[in-house]
Structures are given as C-alpha cells and as structure tokens.
C-alpha cells in the first residue's frame, strides 16, 4: 500500500511539473495562432502524462531486471542479501500500485 501511495503522490507532483514545463515550452515556441499553441500544449501534456502515468510499468519492463542482475550474477547488498527478483507476471507485480 505504501508503494501505491508513493506512486499516487508522484503522479500528482509530476502533473503539476509537467503542466509548467509544457507551458514554458509553448511560450518559448511562440506559435502564431492560439489554435497552434493549444495543439502544441496538448501534444506536450499528453506525452509528459503518458510517461508519468506508466512510469512503474516502464520501470519494471526495462530497468528492474538490469538493476537486479542475472541468474548467474545477481546483485547483492553487502555480499549477503540479493535484491528483489523480477516478477514474471506484470499484472501481479503492479496490482498493489493500481489499487488506488
């Protein structure tokens, strides 16, 4: 439950940051019409929010296995404790985070 709460708070904070960054980037572009500005802002917010919302899935799919090591060469803390293994079922691994 703590992981889900942290993920929820991360989404809230990153949404505010994404909004400010997208607005700043649109101000730097200086589009000629308000419609072009709106379209640019929409594309930027969609892209930023996509990566924010699916950050846990992206982390598990592409980074977690590389951080933990491989069966013949696991990463260990103080040469004693092995880091958590990657769950083979992505839905089971993420079920805690998406309960909110």
KOLVODREN-168747 format. One record per residue (C-alpha): x, y, z; residue number from 0. Coordinates in steps of 0.001 Angstrom, whole numbers, plus 500000, padded with zeros to 6 digits. Example, Ala and Ser with C-alpha at 12.3 -4.5 7.8 and 13.67 -1.06 7.14 Angstrom:
2
east 512300, north 495500, up 507800, resi 0
east 513670, north 498940, up 507140, resi 1
***
This chain:
100
east 500000, north 500000, up 500000, resi 0
east 502920, north 502344, up 500649, resi 1
east 504160, north 501850, up 497085, resi 2
east 500728, north 502728, up 495703, resi 3
east 500549, north 505867, up 497813, resi 4
east 504025, north 506960, up 496751, resi 5
east 503155, north 506335, up 493113, resi 6
east 499956, north 508375, up 493506, resi 7
east 501847, north 511283, up 495085, resi 8
east 504459, north 511110, up 492343, resi 9
east 501714, north 511359, up 489728, resi 10
east 500188, north 514402, up 491440, resi 11
east 503517, north 516213, up 491735, resi 12
east 504653, north 515344, up 488218, resi 13
east 501317, north 516514, up 486761, resi 14
east 501931, north 519990, up 488167, resi 15
east 505540, north 519988, up 486974, resi 16
east 504505, north 518707, up 483529, resi 17
east 501937, north 521488, up 483201, resi 18
east 504508, north 524168, up 483989, resi 19
east 507142, north 522688, up 481672, resi 20
east 504672, north 522295, up 478795, resi 21
east 503506, north 525874, up 479273, resi 22
east 507096, north 527135, up 479348, resi 23
east 507973, north 525218, up 476177, resi 24
east 504904, north 526608, up 474419, resi 25
east 505906, north 530135, up 475470, resi 26
east 509376, north 529580, up 474024, resi 27
east 507944, north 528381, up 470706, resi 28
east 505747, north 531455, up 470227, resi 29
east 503174, north 529978, up 467836, resi 30
east 501348, north 532372, up 465526, resi 31
east 497801, north 531398, up 466444, resi 32
east 496097, north 530352, up 469629, resi 33
east 494998, north 527133, up 467923, resi 34
east 498630, north 526200, up 467184, resi 35
east 499535, north 526997, up 470794, resi 36
east 496700, north 524817, up 472074, resi 37
east 497683, north 521931, up 469808, resi 38
east 501343, north 522158, up 470847, resi 39
east 500391, north 522283, up 474524, resi 40
east 498074, north 519279, up 474133, resi 41
east 500739, north 517143, up 472477, resi 42
east 503315, north 518043, up 475134, resi 43
east 500949, north 517340, up 478036, resi 44
east 499843, north 514039, up 476513, resi 45
east 503456, north 512918, up 476093, resi 46
east 504523, north 514008, up 479572, resi 47
east 501461, north 512476, up 481238, resi 48
east 501873, north 509203, up 479326, resi 49
east 505330, north 508686, up 480781, resi 50
east 504200, north 509842, up 484228, resi 51
east 501200, north 507504, up 484384, resi 52
east 503025, north 504460, up 483037, resi 53
east 506360, north 505055, up 484779, resi 54
east 506018, north 501980, up 487007, resi 55
east 505338, north 499690, up 484042, resi 56
east 508232, north 501220, up 482092, resi 57
east 510499, north 500756, up 485128, resi 58
east 509555, north 497103, up 485580, resi 59
east 509726, north 496275, up 481882, resi 60
east 513029, north 497920, up 481020, resi 61
east 515076, north 498654, up 484160, resi 62
east 514291, north 496371, up 487093, resi 63
east 515825, north 493247, up 485575, resi 64
east 519038, north 495077, up 484685, resi 65
east 519383, north 496521, up 488181, resi 66
east 518929, north 493173, up 489954, resi 67
east 521380, north 491266, up 487791, resi 68
east 521080, north 487867, up 486084, resi 69
east 520737, north 484301, up 487431, resi 70
east 524453, north 483642, up 487309, resi 71
east 525390, north 487097, up 488573, resi 72
east 522838, north 488617, up 490967, resi 73
east 523489, north 491993, up 492535, resi 74
east 523908, north 491583, up 496273, resi 75
east 523959, north 494113, up 499076, resi 76
east 526998, north 493670, up 501318, resi 77
east 527642, north 490362, up 499505, resi 78
east 524836, north 488808, up 501530, resi 79
east 521324, north 489911, up 500504, resi 80
east 520063, north 489590, up 496970, resi 81
east 517881, north 492360, up 495552, resi 82
east 514253, north 491545, up 494860, resi 83
east 513669, north 489371, up 491800, resi 84
east 511557, north 490495, up 488875, resi 85
east 508067, north 489067, up 488915, resi 86
east 507245, north 487208, up 485724, resi 87
east 503647, north 488369, up 485857, resi 88
east 503483, north 492117, up 485280, resi 89
east 499873, north 492395, up 486430, resi 90
east 500618, north 490736, up 489768, resi 91
east 503648, north 492957, up 490289, resi 92
east 501670, north 496153, up 489598, resi 93
east 498441, north 495205, up 491334, resi 94
east 499466, north 496990, up 494535, resi 95
east 500177, north 500250, up 492720, resi 96
east 496909, north 500365, up 490790, resi 97
east 494588, north 499710, up 493730, resi 98
east 494033, north 503443, up 494211, resi 99
***
